[in-house]
């Protein structure tokens, strides 16, 4: 897909994948290439969740106990009555916030390992999703900068990224309920030892740095990682499924004509110590 990361996988029906048939091969590709594409899939919500559970526990940001039924999240500008939501609606502002370079769930006490996203309705133009490999970026980062950030800890806050889009979003309770989280600058992959920058638009500070210097450092890392030569742009087709490694990528949505419908279905899988979670925790 990109010359340095990402692969398209052919001749496979994801609804047929089980722990004993096909998953180990998919997981190996996931660990090696960070971004996987499967076209012409027809996953219903149950099959979507079953696929996610092979990778680990399904994330549910709304849960109040550990006893919950996983649900598929709809990323959409279509209301329950089937009408396209007007662009000035707060929900569309939320979608626009996803157009910042980010990594999902860094603001949770247990972040995401993977996102599994599938296209149900796509606009005629626009609405692509772009990806960069923060593993590739780390490899290419100047040596002096590597030394400077290797032992840094980044401070993540959901509200921080939303404030960059809209003052209205800044007061929505959904974005205010999560406590700040602190993660190491690098997330090593326990399967192959590959290190990746663990960065996102949710970062509001760097521990042991003043606000301005910390912000400048994070901005520099994101700008470096998202140079044009590092970007893979995925143009959606109905039935596409993308699975990506949240430990080693950033992504963003792209604009489209908001009078057209765009409906994607998403689940995030929660990272565990077996995925290297203990390696990225701040001590």
N, C-alpha and C positions, 0 to 999 in steps of 0.2 A: 504493500500500500504506500508506504514511504520507504525510501531506500535504506533507512536505518532502523525502522520499527514498523510493526503492524503487518498482519497477513490476512488474506482472504482465504477462507476454508470452503472447499467445494464438496458436493455430493454427500451431504449429511443432513439429516432431519433432526433438529434439536429436540423435538418432542419425544424422540425415541432414545435419547441419551440417558443412561443410568450409571450408577456408581461402578457397575461391573462391565459396562459396554459403552466405550467412547469417551467417558469423562476423563480418564487419565491422560489420553492423548490431547484433549482440549486443554486440560490444566497445564500440560507441558508446554504447549504453544503459548498459553497465557503468561507463564513465567518467563519464557524466552523473548516474546515479541511485544507484550504489554497491551496490544490492541488487536482484536479479532473481529472479522466481518463474516457474517453468514447471510446470504441472500435467499429470497423466496421462501421464507419461513412463515408459518401460520400458528404462532403461539397464542393459545388462550391464556387467561389469567392463571389458571391452575397449572398449566404446563410451564408458564413463565416462572412461577414460584418454585415449582419442582426443580427446574434447572438451576435456579439460584441456590437452593438448599444444598446442591452438590458442592458448591463452593464454600458454604458456611451458613451461619444464622442470618436470616433476613432482617434487615434494619426496619424499625418502625419508630419514627420520631415522635409519634403521638402517644406511645404506650406509657402507662403508669405502673404496670406490673410486668412481670416476666411471662405472664400467661396471656398471650394474644394470638390472634390469627393474622398471619402476614397478609398484607394487601399490596396490590400493584398501584403505584402512583401514576396518575395521568398528567403529563406535561402538555398543556393544551390551552388554546385561546377560544375554546368552544364551551358554552354554558350547558347546564343540564337539559335545557329545553332544545338544544341543538343549534342555537343561534350563535354566530360568531360574536365574541365580546368586542366592544369598541376599544380603540387603541388607548383612550384616556382612562380606561378602567384600571384600578389598582392591580388587578390580576395580571394585566399585560405588563405593567411595570415590573412585577415579579419575574415574568419571563425575560424581560430585558436585562434584569440583573444577572441572569444566566449567561449574558453575553460578555461578562467579565471573565478573564482567564481564571479558572478556579479548579480546585480539587474538592470533590464532594465530602461533606461530613467531617471536615477537620475541626469543626466547632463542637463536635460531640465528644463525650468522655471516652467513647470507643469509636474510632473513625471507620471509614469504609475500606474494605479490601477491593471490591469490584462494583461496577455498575453494569447492569444488563438492560439495554435500551432497544426498543423495537418500534418501528414506524407503522402507524395505523392509517394516518391521513397526512399527505404532504402537500405543500403549496406548489404552484406552477413554477415559481422561481424563488430563490433564497431559502432561508431556513436551514442552511447546512450546519453541521457540527464540525468544529476544527479541533485538532489534537496536536500536542507536542509531547515528546518524550523527555521527561526531566532526568532520565538516566543518560540519554545522549547529551543533554545540556551539561550535566555534571562532568562527563568525560571531556567536553570541549572547553570547560570553564578555565580561564587563566590560572596558572598554578598559585600565584599569590592570593587570588581571591578564594581559591579552594582552602588554603591554609587559614584564611581569615574567618571562614564561616563553618569549618568542619565541626567545631564544638559549640556552635551557637544553638540557642533555643528560641523558636518563634512562638509568638503569642497570637492565638486565633480567636476571633469573635465574629459570630454570624452577622451581627448588626453592622459591623464595620463595612462589609462589602455592600450591604443594602443602602447604607447612607450615601454611597457614591452614586447611586442611581436616582434616588428620590427621597425628599424629606418626609413624604407620606409613608414610605416604607420604614423609615427610621422609628416610627412610633407604633408599628404593628406588633402586637404581643408575641406573635409567632417567632419573631426574630430577636426578642428580648429575653426569652425564657431560658436560654442556654448559658451556662457558666463559661467563662473564658477557659481555653485549653492551651496547653503548652507542650509542644512537640519539638524533637530534635530536628535540625536542618536537613539531615540525611536519613533516608529509610533504606537500610541494607536488605536485600532479598536473601532470605535464609536458604533458598534452594540453590542459588548460583553465586552468591556473594556480591552481585552487582549492586552498586549504590545509586540512589536517585535523590535529587533535591526534593524535599517535601515542602512545597510552597503553594500558596493560593492567595486569591484576592481577599480572603478572610483575615490575613495577617495584619494586625494593627501595631505591633511593636516587636522588638528584639530584646530579649533579656540582657541586662547589663549594658545597654546602649541608650543614649538619650533619644527622645522621640524622633527628632529630625534625622539624626544619623541612621537610626534603625529603619525609618521609612525609606530613606534614600538607598540603603542596602537592599531592602526587599524589592523596591522598584527596579534596581539594577539587575537583580537576579531574574525577575519576571521578564524584563525587556530582553535580556540576553537569551533566555530560554524560548522566547516566542518570536525570534527573528524569522523572516519569511522562509529561509532555507530549512527550518526545522518543522514547519507546519504541514500537516496533512489535513486536507479539507474533504469531508465526506458529504457527498450529495445524496440525500435520502431517496430511496425507492420504497414503496409500500412493501412490507414483508422483510425489510432489512433488520437484522439483529446485530448490534455491536456490543461486545464485551470488552471492558478495559480495566486495566490495573490502576487503581486509585493511588497506589504507592509510588508509581513511576510515570505518571502522566499529568498534564493539565489539559483542560478542554474549555470550549466556549461555544454557545450557540451563535448563529448569525441572523441578522434581521430578515424579515420578509414582508410582503404586503399584508398588513394586519387585518384587511377585510377578507382574507382567505384563511381557511381552517388549516391548522397544523396540530396533529395529535400524535404524541409519542407516549409509550408506556414504559415505565422504569421501575426497577427495584435495585436497591443497594444491598450488598452483602457485607456484614460486619466483620472486621478483621479480628483475628485471634493471635495468641502468642505463636502458634505454629506458622503464622503468616509474617512473623517478625515484629509483631506489635510491641513486644518487650524491648526490642532494639531501638524503637523510635520514642519510647516514653522518656520524658524528662525526669531525671532523678531529683 
